Amino acid sequence: MSDAVNKPAHYQGEGVECIDAIRAALGQDGFIAYCRGNAIKYAWRAGKKHGDVWEDMSKAAVYAGWAAEASK
């Protein structure tokens, strides 16, 4: 079963998660900026694309958490 917030099936490929490839390609500062931007995007559009505020805000929280973790 796919988890649309934490592990969406459409972001898996060849044994690598897309977010891990992005982290490797952008380096720490770029990855933090990417995550912060996505957190803003999901919070901004919450409920407007699919009508699911919970899912969008959960995705915003995941990206904010990744940015915070990478900032340690």
C-alpha positions in Angstrom: 0.0 0.0 0.0 1.4 3.4 -1.0 1.7 6.2 1.6 0.9 9.5 -0.2 2.7 11.6 2.4 5.8 9.7 3.5 6.6 7.2 0.8 4.6 7.8 -2.4 5.0 4.9 -4.8 5.5 7.2 -7.8 8.7 8.6 -6.2 10.4 5.2 -6.1 12.6 4.0 -8.9 15.4 1.6 -9.5 15.8 1.1 -5.7 16.4 4.8 -5.1 13.9 7.3 -3.6 13.7 10.6 -5.5 14.3 12.7 -2.4 17.6 10.9 -1.8 18.7 11.6 -5.4 17.7 15.3 -4.9 19.7 15.5 -1.7 22.8 14.0 -3.4 22.5 16.3 -6.4 21.9 19.6 -4.5 24.2 19.2 -1.5 23.2 20.3 2.1 22.4 23.9 1.5 20.6 23.3 -1.8 18.6 20.5 -0.2 17.6 22.6 2.7 16.4 25.4 0.4 14.5 22.9 -1.7 12.7 21.5 1.3 11.9 24.9 2.6 10.4 25.9 -0.7 8.3 22.7 -0.9 7.1 23.3 2.7 5.9 26.7 1.7 4.3 25.4 -1.6 2.3 22.7 0.2 1.1 25.0 3.0 0.2 27.7 0.4 -1.9 25.4 -1.7 -3.4 23.3 1.2 -6.7 22.0 0.1 -6.8 23.8 -3.2 -5.5 21.1 -5.6 -7.2 17.9 -4.3 -9.3 19.4 -1.5 -7.3 17.5 1.1 -5.9 20.0 3.6 -4.6 17.2 5.9 -2.5 15.6 3.1 -1.0 19.0 1.9 -0.2 20.1 5.4 1.3 16.7 6.3 3.5 17.0 3.2 4.5 20.6 4.3 5.5 19.2 7.7 7.5 16.4 6.2 9.5 18.8 4.1 9.9 21.2 7.0 11.2 18.2 9.1 13.7 17.2 6.4 15.0 20.8 6.3 15.3 21.0 10.1 17.1 17.6 10.2 19.5 18.6 7.4 20.2 21.9 9.3 21.6 20.1 12.4 
